[in-house]
Each structure stands twice: as C-alpha cells, then as structure tokens.
Amino acid sequence: MDQGKDGANPTKSQIMIYICGECHQENEIKARDPIRCRECGYRIMYKKRTKRSILLQFVFLLYLLCLL
C-alpha cells in the first residue's frame, strides 16, 4: 500500500517556538530548520513552555487544596 506524505507524519509542518538564550527573542523553527536565532545568530535555544503544562499544574494544586 502506498502511503502519501500527507498521511505519514501529520505534525510535519508543525512550528515550534524557541527562545534565544542570548537576546531572548522568540523564534519559530520547523523540523528541518537550523537551530539558530534569526536575530543574533546564537545557537542555544530554549523551548517555550506550553500553557497546557501550566494549566495541569494549576489543576493539580487545586486538587491538593481540596484534599486538605
């Protein structure tokens, strides 16, 4: 069976946001893009924290408070 490239990897075109370790600018980086800041050229990038994980921490905190 022939699988097209569209069905093989649905998150292929997903853009991740990274923050530069030097100038702190947000950079959108795709899967095959070089890991380099577009503003200053620095190569150390940090993945931006998602709002989902913050929400889960908040729900867990509320759960603990309800147990008290």
PyMOL Python script that loads the backbone (N, CA, C, O; Angstrom):
from pymol import cmd

cmd.read_pdbstr("""\
ATOM      1  N   MET A   1       0.828  -1.185   0.000  1.00  0.00           N
ATOM      2  CA  MET A   1       0.000   0.000   0.000  1.00  0.00           C
ATOM      3  C   MET A   1       0.869   1.243   0.000  1.00  0.00           C
ATOM      4  O   MET A   1       1.899   1.308   0.670  1.00  0.00           O
ATOM      5  N   ASP A   2       0.436   2.208  -0.753  1.00  0.00           N
ATOM      6  CA  ASP A   2       1.202   3.443  -0.890  1.00  0.00           C
ATOM      7  C   ASP A   2       0.636   4.509   0.042  1.00  0.00           C
ATOM      8  O   ASP A   2      -0.498   4.955  -0.135  1.00  0.00           O
ATOM      9  N   GLN A   3       1.419   4.912   1.023  1.00  0.00           N
ATOM     10  CA  GLN A   3       1.003   5.985   1.918  1.00  0.00           C
ATOM     11  C   GLN A   3       1.587   7.282   1.407  1.00  0.00           C
ATOM     12  O   GLN A   3       2.788   7.382   1.159  1.00  0.00           O
ATOM     13  N   GLY A   4       0.722   8.285   1.249  1.00  0.00           N
ATOM     14  CA  GLY A   4       1.201   9.583   0.796  1.00  0.00           C
ATOM     15  C   GLY A   4       1.972  10.284   1.898  1.00  0.00           C
ATOM     16  O   GLY A   4       1.892   9.911   3.069  1.00  0.00           O
ATOM     17  N   LYS A   5       2.704  11.281   1.516  1.00  0.00           N
ATOM     18  CA  LYS A   5       3.491  12.011   2.508  1.00  0.00           C
ATOM     19  C   LYS A   5       2.607  12.784   3.472  1.00  0.00           C
ATOM     20  O   LYS A   5       3.026  13.090   4.588  1.00  0.00           O
ATOM     21  N   ASP A   6       1.382  13.103   3.050  1.00  0.00           N
ATOM     22  CA  ASP A   6       0.487  13.851   3.925  1.00  0.00           C
ATOM     23  C   ASP A   6       0.035  13.014   5.124  1.00  0.00           C
ATOM     24  O   ASP A   6      -0.108  13.545   6.225  1.00  0.00           O
ATOM     25  N   GLY A   7      -0.188  11.725   4.926  1.00  0.00           N
ATOM     26  CA  GLY A   7      -0.669  10.877   5.998  1.00  0.00           C
ATOM     27  C   GLY A   7       0.437  10.258   6.834  1.00  0.00           C
ATOM     28  O   GLY A   7       0.158   9.712   7.901  1.00  0.00           O
ATOM     29  N   ALA A   8       1.667  10.324   6.392  1.00  0.00           N
ATOM     30  CA  ALA A   8       2.765   9.665   7.089  1.00  0.00           C
ATOM     31  C   ALA A   8       3.121  10.367   8.394  1.00  0.00           C
ATOM     32  O   ALA A   8       3.380   9.706   9.400  1.00  0.00           O
ATOM     33  N   ASN A   9       3.136  11.678   8.390  1.00  0.00           N
ATOM     34  CA  ASN A   9       3.525  12.432   9.575  1.00  0.00           C
ATOM     35  C   ASN A   9       2.661  13.687   9.673  1.00  0.00           C
ATOM     36  O   ASN A   9       2.980  14.699   9.050  1.00  0.00           O
ATOM     37  N   PRO A  10       1.559  13.641  10.452  1.00  0.00           N
ATOM     38  CA  PRO A  10       0.645  14.783  10.497  1.00  0.00           C
ATOM     39  C   PRO A  10       1.238  16.021  11.145  1.00  0.00           C
ATOM     40  O   PRO A  10       0.762  17.125  10.883  1.00  0.00           O
ATOM     41  N   THR A  11       2.267  15.878  11.987  1.00  0.00           N
ATOM     42  CA  THR A  11       2.852  17.040  12.657  1.00  0.00           C
ATOM     43  C   THR A  11       4.093  17.541  11.932  1.00  0.00           C
ATOM     44  O   THR A  11       4.896  18.277  12.505  1.00  0.00           O
ATOM     45  N   LYS A  12       4.252  17.141  10.668  1.00  0.00           N
ATOM     46  CA  LYS A  12       5.445  17.506   9.906  1.00  0.00           C
ATOM     47  C   LYS A  12       5.590  19.016   9.760  1.00  0.00           C
ATOM     48  O   LYS A  12       6.697  19.544   9.866  1.00  0.00           O
ATOM     49  N   SER A  13       4.493  19.709   9.521  1.00  0.00           N
ATOM     50  CA  SER A  13       4.562  21.147   9.297  1.00  0.00           C
ATOM     51  C   SER A  13       4.362  21.941  10.586  1.00  0.00           C
ATOM     52  O   SER A  13       4.243  23.165  10.542  1.00  0.00           O
ATOM     53  N   GLN A  14       4.325  21.267  11.720  1.00  0.00           N
ATOM     54  CA  GLN A  14       4.118  21.958  12.987  1.00  0.00           C
ATOM     55  C   GLN A  14       5.319  22.840  13.310  1.00  0.00           C
ATOM     56  O   GLN A  14       6.468  22.412  13.202  1.00  0.00           O
ATOM     57  N   ILE A  15       5.038  24.057  13.700  1.00  0.00           N
ATOM     58  CA  ILE A  15       6.087  25.016  14.027  1.00  0.00           C
ATOM     59  C   ILE A  15       6.227  25.081  15.543  1.00  0.00           C
ATOM     60  O   ILE A  15       5.239  25.253  16.258  1.00  0.00           O
ATOM     61  N   MET A  16       7.452  24.942  16.028  1.00  0.00           N
ATOM     62  CA  MET A  16       7.728  25.047  17.456  1.00  0.00           C
ATOM     63  C   MET A  16       8.332  26.417  17.733  1.00  0.00           C
ATOM     64  O   MET A  16       9.051  26.967  16.898  1.00  0.00           O
ATOM     65  N   ILE A  17       8.040  26.956  18.896  1.00  0.00           N
ATOM     66  CA  ILE A  17       8.580  28.262  19.267  1.00  0.00           C
ATOM     67  C   ILE A  17       9.703  28.050  20.270  1.00  0.00           C
ATOM     68  O   ILE A  17       9.524  27.407  21.304  1.00  0.00           O
ATOM     69  N   TYR A  18      10.864  28.606  19.942  1.00  0.00           N
ATOM     70  CA  TYR A  18      12.033  28.544  20.804  1.00  0.00           C
ATOM     71  C   TYR A  18      12.450  29.956  21.177  1.00  0.00           C
ATOM     72  O   TYR A  18      12.231  30.896  20.414  1.00  0.00           O
ATOM     73  N   ILE A  19      13.053  30.105  22.355  1.00  0.00           N
ATOM     74  CA  ILE A  19      13.521  31.400  22.831  1.00  0.00           C
ATOM     75  C   ILE A  19      15.045  31.390  22.828  1.00  0.00           C
ATOM     76  O   ILE A  19      15.670  30.453  23.325  1.00  0.00           O
ATOM     77  N   CYS A  20      15.630  32.433  22.268  1.00  0.00           N
ATOM     78  CA  CYS A  20      17.081  32.546  22.168  1.00  0.00           C
ATOM     79  C   CYS A  20      17.686  32.713  23.560  1.00  0.00           C
ATOM     80  O   CYS A  20      17.147  33.442  24.392  1.00  0.00           O
ATOM     81  N   GLY A  21      18.797  32.041  23.806  1.00  0.00           N
ATOM     82  CA  GLY A  21      19.481  32.144  25.086  1.00  0.00           C
ATOM     83  C   GLY A  21      20.256  33.435  25.258  1.00  0.00           C
ATOM     84  O   GLY A  21      20.641  33.770  26.378  1.00  0.00           O
ATOM     85  N   GLU A  22      20.495  34.168  24.185  1.00  0.00           N
ATOM     86  CA  GLU A  22      21.275  35.406  24.243  1.00  0.00           C
ATOM     87  C   GLU A  22      20.386  36.647  24.226  1.00  0.00           C
ATOM     88  O   GLU A  22      20.450  37.466  25.142  1.00  0.00           O
ATOM     89  N   CYS A  23      19.556  36.790  23.191  1.00  0.00           N
ATOM     90  CA  CYS A  23      18.756  38.018  23.047  1.00  0.00           C
ATOM     91  C   CYS A  23      17.305  37.836  23.490  1.00  0.00           C
ATOM     92  O   CYS A  23      16.551  38.809  23.507  1.00  0.00           O
ATOM     93  N   HIS A  24      16.893  36.615  23.851  1.00  0.00           N
ATOM     94  CA  HIS A  24      15.565  36.289  24.381  1.00  0.00           C
ATOM     95  C   HIS A  24      14.433  36.572  23.398  1.00  0.00           C
ATOM     96  O   HIS A  24      13.304  36.827  23.818  1.00  0.00           O
ATOM     97  N   GLN A  25      14.712  36.532  22.110  1.00  0.00           N
ATOM     98  CA  GLN A  25      13.680  36.705  21.088  1.00  0.00           C
ATOM     99  C   GLN A  25      13.030  35.355  20.801  1.00  0.00           C
ATOM    100  O   GLN A  25      13.695  34.320  20.841  1.00  0.00           O
ATOM    101  N   GLU A  26      11.728  35.367  20.510  1.00  0.00           N
ATOM    102  CA  GLU A  26      11.033  34.151  20.129  1.00  0.00           C
ATOM    103  C   GLU A  26      11.320  33.849  18.664  1.00  0.00           C
ATOM    104  O   GLU A  26      11.299  34.745  17.820  1.00  0.00           O
ATOM    105  N   ASN A  27      11.590  32.572  18.369  1.00  0.00           N
ATOM    106  CA  ASN A  27      11.884  32.127  17.011  1.00  0.00           C
ATOM    107  C   ASN A  27      10.982  30.951  16.683  1.00  0.00           C
ATOM    108  O   ASN A  27      10.861  30.019  17.479  1.00  0.00           O
ATOM    109  N   GLU A  28      10.347  30.985  15.519  1.00  0.00           N
ATOM    110  CA  GLU A  28       9.559  29.859  15.046  1.00  0.00           C
ATOM    111  C   GLU A  28      10.469  28.964  14.219  1.00  0.00           C
ATOM    112  O   GLU A  28      11.042  29.401  13.220  1.00  0.00           O
ATOM    113  N   ILE A  29      10.599  27.709  14.638  1.00  0.00           N
ATOM    114  CA  ILE A  29      11.513  26.790  13.963  1.00  0.00           C
ATOM    115  C   ILE A  29      10.742  25.549  13.535  1.00  0.00           C
ATOM    116  O   ILE A  29      10.048  24.929  14.341  1.00  0.00           O
ATOM    117  N   LYS A  30      10.870  25.192  12.258  1.00  0.00           N
ATOM    118  CA  LYS A  30      10.243  23.989  11.723  1.00  0.00           C
ATOM    119  C   LYS A  30      11.193  22.810  11.901  1.00  0.00           C
ATOM    120  O   LYS A  30      12.301  22.965  12.415  1.00  0.00           O
ATOM    121  N   ALA A  31      10.754  21.642  11.475  1.00  0.00           N
ATOM    122  CA  ALA A  31      11.501  20.406  11.709  1.00  0.00           C
ATOM    123  C   ALA A  31      12.900  20.420  11.101  1.00  0.00           C
ATOM    124  O   ALA A  31      13.841  19.984  11.765  1.00  0.00           O
ATOM    125  N   ARG A  32      13.078  20.888   9.899  1.00  0.00           N
ATOM    126  CA  ARG A  32      14.376  20.832   9.215  1.00  0.00           C
ATOM    127  C   ARG A  32      15.141  22.146   9.257  1.00  0.00           C
ATOM    128  O   ARG A  32      16.209  22.246   8.654  1.00  0.00           O
ATOM    129  N   ASP A  33      14.626  23.160   9.952  1.00  0.00           N
ATOM    130  CA  ASP A  33      15.320  24.446  10.047  1.00  0.00           C
ATOM    131  C   ASP A  33      16.537  24.335  10.957  1.00  0.00           C
ATOM    132  O   ASP A  33      16.521  23.556  11.910  1.00  0.00           O
ATOM    133  N   PRO A  34      17.585  25.095  10.682  1.00  0.00           N
ATOM    134  CA  PRO A  34      18.748  25.098  11.582  1.00  0.00           C
ATOM    135  C   PRO A  34      18.397  25.734  12.923  1.00  0.00           C
ATOM    136  O   PRO A  34      17.621  26.687  12.987  1.00  0.00           O
ATOM    137  N   ILE A  35      18.978  25.194  13.992  1.00  0.00           N
ATOM    138  CA  ILE A  35      18.738  25.730  15.329  1.00  0.00           C
ATOM    139  C   ILE A  35      19.654  26.933  15.500  1.00  0.00           C
ATOM    140  O   ILE A  35      20.805  26.803  15.917  1.00  0.00           O
ATOM    141  N   ARG A  36      19.129  28.093  15.174  1.00  0.00           N
ATOM    142  CA  ARG A  36      19.901  29.330  15.245  1.00  0.00           C
ATOM    143  C   ARG A  36      18.928  30.493  15.342  1.00  0.00           C
ATOM    144  O   ARG A  36      17.910  30.517  14.651  1.00  0.00           O
ATOM    145  N   CYS A  37      19.241  31.460  16.201  1.00  0.00           N
ATOM    146  CA  CYS A  37      18.404  32.646  16.365  1.00  0.00           C
ATOM    147  C   CYS A  37      18.427  33.472  15.081  1.00  0.00           C
ATOM    148  O   CYS A  37      19.484  33.690  14.488  1.00  0.00           O
ATOM    149  N   ARG A  38      17.271  33.919  14.671  1.00  0.00           N
ATOM    150  CA  ARG A  38      17.190  34.732  13.451  1.00  0.00           C
ATOM    151  C   ARG A  38      17.612  36.170  13.701  1.00  0.00           C
ATOM    152  O   ARG A  38      17.901  36.899  12.751  1.00  0.00           O
ATOM    153  N   GLU A  39      17.652  36.592  14.951  1.00  0.00           N
ATOM    154  CA  GLU A  39      18.042  37.965  15.276  1.00  0.00           C
ATOM    155  C   GLU A  39      19.556  38.107  15.456  1.00  0.00           C
ATOM    156  O   GLU A  39      20.185  38.962  14.834  1.00  0.00           O
ATOM    157  N   CYS A  40      20.135  37.252  16.320  1.00  0.00           N
ATOM    158  CA  CYS A  40      21.552  37.430  16.659  1.00  0.00           C
ATOM    159  C   CYS A  40      22.449  36.278  16.199  1.00  0.00           C
ATOM    160  O   CYS A  40      23.673  36.409  16.241  1.00  0.00           O
ATOM    161  N   GLY A  41      21.874  35.151  15.762  1.00  0.00           N
ATOM    162  CA  GLY A  41      22.673  34.031  15.291  1.00  0.00           C
ATOM    163  C   GLY A  41      23.127  33.077  16.386  1.00  0.00           C
ATOM    164  O   GLY A  41      23.848  32.121  16.099  1.00  0.00           O
ATOM    165  N   TYR A  42      22.728  33.308  17.622  1.00  0.00           N
ATOM    166  CA  TYR A  42      23.107  32.449  18.742  1.00  0.00           C
ATOM    167  C   TYR A  42      22.506  31.059  18.546  1.00  0.00           C
ATOM    168  O   TYR A  42      21.397  30.933  18.026  1.00  0.00           O
ATOM    169  N   ARG A  43      23.224  30.018  18.957  1.00  0.00           N
ATOM    170  CA  ARG A  43      22.786  28.646  18.683  1.00  0.00           C
ATOM    171  C   ARG A  43      22.128  27.941  19.861  1.00  0.00           C
ATOM    172  O   ARG A  43      21.617  26.834  19.693  1.00  0.00           O
ATOM    173  N   ILE A  44      22.124  28.530  21.020  1.00  0.00           N
ATOM    174  CA  ILE A  44      21.475  27.893  22.171  1.00  0.00           C
ATOM    175  C   ILE A  44      20.055  28.430  22.271  1.00  0.00           C
ATOM    176  O   ILE A  44      19.836  29.619  22.506  1.00  0.00           O
ATOM    177  N   MET A  45      19.085  27.520  22.086  1.00  0.00           N
ATOM    178  CA  MET A  45      17.681  27.893  22.077  1.00  0.00           C
ATOM    179  C   MET A  45      16.941  27.087  23.139  1.00  0.00           C
ATOM    180  O   MET A  45      17.264  25.924  23.382  1.00  0.00           O
ATOM    181  N   TYR A  46      15.965  27.696  23.759  1.00  0.00           N
ATOM    182  CA  TYR A  46      15.158  27.051  24.783  1.00  0.00           C
ATOM    183  C   TYR A  46      13.726  26.924  24.294  1.00  0.00           C
ATOM    184  O   TYR A  46      13.154  27.869  23.752  1.00  0.00           O
ATOM    185  N   LYS A  47      13.155  25.742  24.492  1.00  0.00           N
ATOM    186  CA  LYS A  47      11.789  25.513  24.052  1.00  0.00           C
ATOM    187  C   LYS A  47      10.833  26.300  24.940  1.00  0.00           C
ATOM    188  O   LYS A  47      10.955  26.289  26.165  1.00  0.00           O
ATOM    189  N   LYS A  48       9.887  26.978  24.314  1.00  0.00           N
ATOM    190  CA  LYS A  48       8.936  27.782  25.066  1.00  0.00           C
ATOM    191  C   LYS A  48       7.989  26.860  25.820  1.00  0.00           C
ATOM    192  O   LYS A  48       7.507  25.867  25.275  1.00  0.00           O
ATOM    193  N   ARG A  49       7.735  27.192  27.054  1.00  0.00           N
ATOM    194  CA  ARG A  49       6.835  26.405  27.888  1.00  0.00           C
ATOM    195  C   ARG A  49       5.412  26.550  27.370  1.00  0.00           C
ATOM    196  O   ARG A  49       4.968  27.648  27.035  1.00  0.00           O
ATOM    197  N   THR A  50       4.708  25.429  27.309  1.00  0.00           N
ATOM    198  CA  THR A  50       3.337  25.470  26.812  1.00  0.00           C
ATOM    199  C   THR A  50       2.384  25.864  27.928  1.00  0.00           C
ATOM    200  O   THR A  50       2.666  25.646  29.107  1.00  0.00           O
ATOM    201  N   LYS A  51       1.260  26.443  27.548  1.00  0.00           N
ATOM    202  CA  LYS A  51       0.249  26.831  28.526  1.00  0.00           C
ATOM    203  C   LYS A  51      -0.432  25.604  29.111  1.00  0.00           C
ATOM    204  O   LYS A  51      -0.966  25.662  30.218  1.00  0.00           O
ATOM    205  N   ARG A  52      -0.419  24.498  28.381  1.00  0.00           N
ATOM    206  CA  ARG A  52      -1.058  23.272  28.839  1.00  0.00           C
ATOM    207  C   ARG A  52      -0.416  22.758  30.122  1.00  0.00           C
ATOM    208  O   ARG A  52      -1.127  22.367  31.048  1.00  0.00           O
ATOM    209  N   SER A  53       0.901  22.750  30.195  1.00  0.00           N
ATOM    210  CA  SER A  53       1.570  22.240  31.387  1.00  0.00           C
ATOM    211  C   SER A  53       1.304  23.140  32.587  1.00  0.00           C
ATOM    212  O   SER A  53       1.190  22.655  33.713  1.00  0.00           O
ATOM    213  N   ILE A  54       1.207  24.436  32.358  1.00  0.00           N
ATOM    214  CA  ILE A  54       0.902  25.356  33.448  1.00  0.00           C
ATOM    215  C   ILE A  54      -0.507  25.097  33.962  1.00  0.00           C
ATOM    216  O   ILE A  54      -0.749  25.140  35.168  1.00  0.00           O
ATOM    217  N   LEU A  55      -1.440  24.829  33.044  1.00  0.00           N
ATOM    218  CA  LEU A  55      -2.809  24.543  33.428  1.00  0.00           C
ATOM    219  C   LEU A  55      -2.880  23.256  34.238  1.00  0.00           C
ATOM    220  O   LEU A  55      -3.611  23.196  35.227  1.00  0.00           O
ATOM    221  N   LEU A  56      -2.140  22.230  33.843  1.00  0.00           N
ATOM    222  CA  LEU A  56      -2.144  20.977  34.583  1.00  0.00           C
ATOM    223  C   LEU A  56      -1.576  21.154  35.987  1.00  0.00           C
ATOM    224  O   LEU A  56      -2.066  20.534  36.931  1.00  0.00           O
ATOM    225  N   GLN A  57      -0.556  21.985  36.139  1.00  0.00           N
ATOM    226  CA  GLN A  57      -0.011  22.253  37.461  1.00  0.00           C
ATOM    227  C   GLN A  57      -1.041  22.958  38.326  1.00  0.00           C
ATOM    228  O   GLN A  57      -1.144  22.671  39.518  1.00  0.00           O
ATOM    229  N   PHE A  58      -1.804  23.874  37.748  1.00  0.00           N
ATOM    230  CA  PHE A  58      -2.836  24.603  38.477  1.00  0.00           C
ATOM    231  C   PHE A  58      -3.946  23.656  38.926  1.00  0.00           C
ATOM    232  O   PHE A  58      -4.409  23.746  40.063  1.00  0.00           O
ATOM    233  N   VAL A  59      -4.374  22.755  38.053  1.00  0.00           N
ATOM    234  CA  VAL A  59      -5.417  21.787  38.397  1.00  0.00           C
ATOM    235  C   VAL A  59      -4.928  20.864  39.504  1.00  0.00           C
ATOM    236  O   VAL A  59      -5.688  20.541  40.417  1.00  0.00           O
ATOM    237  N   PHE A  60      -3.682  20.439  39.438  1.00  0.00           N
ATOM    238  CA  PHE A  60      -3.124  19.582  40.480  1.00  0.00           C
ATOM    239  C   PHE A  60      -3.086  20.311  41.821  1.00  0.00           C
ATOM    240  O   PHE A  60      -3.376  19.716  42.859  1.00  0.00           O
ATOM    241  N   LEU A  61      -2.729  21.594  41.804  1.00  0.00           N
ATOM    242  CA  LEU A  61      -2.700  22.391  43.025  1.00  0.00           C
ATOM    243  C   LEU A  61      -4.098  22.513  43.618  1.00  0.00           C
ATOM    244  O   LEU A  61      -4.265  22.394  44.832  1.00  0.00           O
ATOM    245  N   LEU A  62      -5.099  22.747  42.782  1.00  0.00           N
ATOM    246  CA  LEU A  62      -6.478  22.821  43.270  1.00  0.00           C
ATOM    247  C   LEU A  62      -6.919  21.489  43.867  1.00  0.00           C
ATOM    248  O   LEU A  62      -7.615  21.459  44.882  1.00  0.00           O
ATOM    249  N   TYR A  63      -6.515  20.399  43.242  1.00  0.00           N
ATOM    250  CA  TYR A  63      -6.845  19.072  43.749  1.00  0.00           C
ATOM    251  C   TYR A  63      -6.249  18.861  45.139  1.00  0.00           C
ATOM    252  O   TYR A  63      -6.918  18.336  46.029  1.00  0.00           O
ATOM    253  N   LEU A  64      -5.000  19.267  45.328  1.00  0.00           N
ATOM    254  CA  LEU A  64      -4.358  19.124  46.631  1.00  0.00           C
ATOM    255  C   LEU A  64      -5.038  19.991  47.682  1.00  0.00           C
ATOM    256  O   LEU A  64      -5.176  19.578  48.834  1.00  0.00           O
ATOM    257  N   LEU A  65      -5.458  21.177  47.299  1.00  0.00           N
ATOM    258  CA  LEU A  65      -6.138  22.060  48.244  1.00  0.00           C
ATOM    259  C   LEU A  65      -7.492  21.502  48.657  1.00  0.00           C
ATOM    260  O   LEU A  65      -7.925  21.707  49.791  1.00  0.00           O
ATOM    261  N   CYS A  66      -8.161  20.804  47.760  1.00  0.00           N
ATOM    262  CA  CYS A  66      -9.455  20.200  48.088  1.00  0.00           C
ATOM    263  C   CYS A  66      -9.296  19.033  49.052  1.00  0.00           C
ATOM    264  O   CYS A  66     -10.223  18.725  49.801  1.00  0.00           O
ATOM    265  N   LEU A  67      -8.149  18.385  49.048  1.00  0.00           N
ATOM    266  CA  LEU A  67      -7.916  17.257  49.947  1.00  0.00           C
ATOM    267  C   LEU A  67      -7.685  17.706  51.380  1.00  0.00           C
ATOM    268  O   LEU A  67      -7.873  16.922  52.310  1.00  0.00           O
ATOM    269  N   LEU A  68      -7.283  18.950  51.572  1.00  0.00           N
ATOM    270  CA  LEU A  68      -6.994  19.449  52.918  1.00  0.00           C
ATOM    271  C   LEU A  68      -8.220  19.770  53.700  1.00  0.00           C
ATOM    272  O   LEU A  68      -8.124  20.199  54.850  1.00  0.00           O
TER     273      LEU A  68
END
""", "prot")
cmd.dss("prot")
cmd.show_as("cartoon", "prot")
cmd.util.cbc("prot")
cmd.orient("prot")
